[in-house]
Amino acid sequence: MKSKSKHTTSQFRANLRLARQIWPGQIDSRLTRSLKGLSDNYGMSLISGDLQIMEGRWYVTHSGLIRLAERKGCSGIRVQPVREFCDGALSRWVFKATVFKKCDSKGFVGFGDADPSNVSLLVRGSEMRVAETRAVNRALRKAYGIGLCSVEELGSASSRVEPTNGKQSHFASGNSNGSTSGEPKLRDRLCLLIRKYELDPTQVKRYAADFCGTEVLRDASRDLVESFITTLADQAAKDRSGLICKLNSYGQVQEVNS
């Protein structure tokens, strides 16, 4: 019990330190108290991208909810379209998700909808996937008692991002980038991981490119980069020595090629 208490305290302190770096001047006593509860009760991690601040409030992310379900031993998630409310021609989709915390549980149900009127321009054309994600998020929040709304459930008004020449950089954030207001840059999250676990930046970039299946990291999609960062954070936290060995192999490859 004592070691668990030490872990939760350490998690909160790490989250608070990172939050003050990402959102300087925004972390007041109210947000600090909320962050403590999210850290202690749910094991939420800022460095893994589990939480975001938007308009002075904490929001949980899809990856944060999935990681929580994994930690809690979630038995499974069933997702299906609600066909009577779907219209592919209009890009209108509604999904029903059921989360089973245990094999013999009845399940927690959540619904999610998406159409061009309530999604960001950045994901226009992906309404079906957005609706599915929203349904899963709502079901997970019910199952595990998360009172926070998730980022993915927010409508188009939550995003102030406009595409530039039809293309977005996955390493940018703010008004001219691929991130919503107040969201930490993917690049910053990756740099913080490298500093925290004392990793070799060059090796990490090669590993990332290999993970994303691209020649260089900048050619990878934002979703792939975000997935890589989450994977790297998990590997570093669970087995840093093993991760170092893996990264060293990318240094060896470079030496052979040169």
Secondary structure, DSSP 8 states (H G I E B T S, - for coil): -HHHHHHHHHHHHHHHHHHHHHSTTT--HHHHHHHHHHHHHH---TTTT-EEEETTEEEE-HHHHHHHHHHTT--EEEEEE-GGG-BGGGTBEEEEEEEESSTT---EEEEEEE-TTSS-GGGTT-HHHHHHHHHHHHHHHHHHT--S-BGGGS-GGG-----BTTB--TT--STTSSS-TT---HHHHHHHHHHHTT--HHHHHHHHHHHHTSSSGGGS-HHHHHHHHHHHHHHHHH-HHHHHHHHHHHHHHHHHH-
